[in-house]
Amino acid sequence: MTNPLPASATPPDTPWMETEAFDELDAILDDLRSRYDETPQWEFCEGFMAAVICSRRPIPADEYLSVLLGTPTEGEPPDEDSGSFASDAQRQRFITLWNQRWNEVSAALDAEVDSLEDDHCYHPEVMDIRGVVADMPPEEQAAFAREDLPAFAQVWALGFMFAVESWPDEWSTPRDKDAAKWLDGALQAILTMTEDDLGAPEVSPLSEEGTPSTSIARLNAFGEAIWAVYDLRELWKTMGPKVETIRKEAMPGRNDACPCGSGKKYKKCCGA
């Protein structure tokens, strides 16, 4: 399986994925979870995808999907400690939908936007779980009374940072001081979203008429996190992949034993 990074960006006017497509992705993930309970929710996958797209090195799909889903790499059989698709058809359908979303996110992050309200801006597919529960009838809310519900976009940010932590070499601090500061600031903005929202609920982030579930500070931090993703995409595109340092092996001294194992001095053997 090859990396789904498109050869060219998706045209700006290409329609975004419909709700039905995300529902289909959720259904596939639910089925995977029936065989492997550590299969993540789509929101986590969404954040993970954004980080992989921003990564300094293009990471092959067969490498990152096995990390995300716990599935064996292509050609390896599944075992009891890994997830597995129900069929080749299910796997191919997941990849088709994944690639569609990948192309959308890549195009959005490469687009020139100056406002989060821009139709071409990257809009993460996130859920407001606390808002959903708050809008439930009281008898249904009671079932969630003891559950630690994630804050708005918290799962997305956790998925992003999971990818960062899975490939630390690709996210190591650059030597350039300005670039290092740029990287640290952007990652801190996303790390902030991995924390809980301890502010008073003031707004509904996804619906003007929904029950307030999120603090305004959290909503502002979410906007900063989106701009941080743009910064990371630009940073690594500007710097390019890391260049491997070639270290020349130390040459033996003329009177040292020859490394070929002949028992002679280097000067009278390979160094002659």
Protein Blocks (a to p, Z undefined) as FASTA:
>chain_A
ZZfbdfbdcdfklccddfklmmmmmmmmmmmmmmomkbccfklmmmmmmmmmmpmbdcdf
klmmmmmnopacehiacdfkbccdfbfklmmmmmmmmmmmmmmmmmmmmpccfbfkbmkb
ccdddddfklmmmmpcfklmmmmmmpccddehklmmmmmmmmmmmmmmlmcccfblklmm
mmmmmmmmmmmmmpccfbdcfbdfkbckbccfbdfklmmmmmmmmmmmmmmmmmmmmnop
adddddddddddfkbccfklnopafklmmmZZ
